[in-house]
Amino acid sequence: MSAAAPTHPLHRLLGAKSPEDREAAWTEFLEHHSKLILHTARRASAGHDDLMDRYTYVLDHLREDDFRRLRSFSLNVPPD
């Protein structure tokens, strides 16, 4: 295997050094996980507006403090 950057979206997000790389990795993370986040938010929502409010709330909190919540998550996917 090469010594290239890890391929899992969470690894790329947490390893991004520049603001541009972090934004690109965040976009990739959302492409990979948005359906799950939306599904989870939908389970506790009363309608479309409520769903979107919950989805936005989750995204805001995941981004907070340089992805603190995601950094505390233990990922069981080894980097490539």
C-alpha positions in Angstrom: 0.0 0.0 0.0 1.1 3.5 -0.7 1.7 6.1 2.0 -1.0 8.3 0.5 -3.6 10.1 2.6 -6.2 7.8 4.3 -9.2 7.2 2.1 -12.0 7.1 4.6 -13.9 10.5 4.6 -13.5 10.9 8.4 -9.8 10.3 8.3 -9.4 12.8 5.5 -11.5 15.4 7.3 -9.7 15.0 10.6 -6.3 15.0 8.9 -6.9 18.0 6.7 -4.3 20.8 7.3 -5.5 23.8 5.2 -8.9 25.4 5.3 -9.4 24.5 1.7 -8.6 20.8 2.3 -10.9 20.9 5.4 -13.8 22.2 3.3 -13.2 19.6 0.6 -13.1 16.9 3.2 -16.2 18.2 5.0 -18.1 18.1 1.6 -16.9 14.5 1.0 -17.9 13.5 4.6 -21.4 14.9 4.0 -21.7 13.1 0.7 -20.8 9.9 2.5 -22.9 10.4 5.6 -25.8 12.8 4.9 -28.4 10.1 4.2 -27.7 8.6 7.6 -27.9 12.0 9.3 -31.1 12.8 7.5 -32.6 9.4 8.3 -31.8 9.9 12.0 -33.2 13.4 12.1 -36.3 12.3 10.3 -37.1 9.7 13.0 -37.5 12.6 15.5 -39.1 15.2 13.2 -42.6 16.4 12.9 -42.3 17.6 9.3 -40.0 18.9 6.6 -39.1 22.2 8.3 -38.4 20.4 11.6 -36.3 17.8 9.8 -34.2 20.4 8.2 -33.8 22.3 11.5 -32.6 19.1 13.1 -30.3 18.2 10.2 -28.7 21.7 10.4 -28.4 21.5 14.1 -26.5 18.2 13.8 -24.2 19.5 11.1 -23.5 22.7 13.1 -22.6 20.6 16.2 -20.4 18.2 14.2 -18.4 21.2 12.8 -18.2 23.0 16.2 -14.7 23.4 17.8 -12.8 22.1 14.8 -14.9 18.9 14.6 -14.4 18.1 18.3 -17.2 15.6 18.4 -15.9 13.7 15.4 -12.4 13.8 16.8 -13.6 12.1 19.9 -15.2 9.3 17.9 -13.2 6.1 17.6 -13.2 5.0 14.0 -12.7 1.3 13.5 -11.7 1.7 9.9 -7.9 1.4 9.5 -6.4 4.1 7.2 -5.3 2.8 3.8 
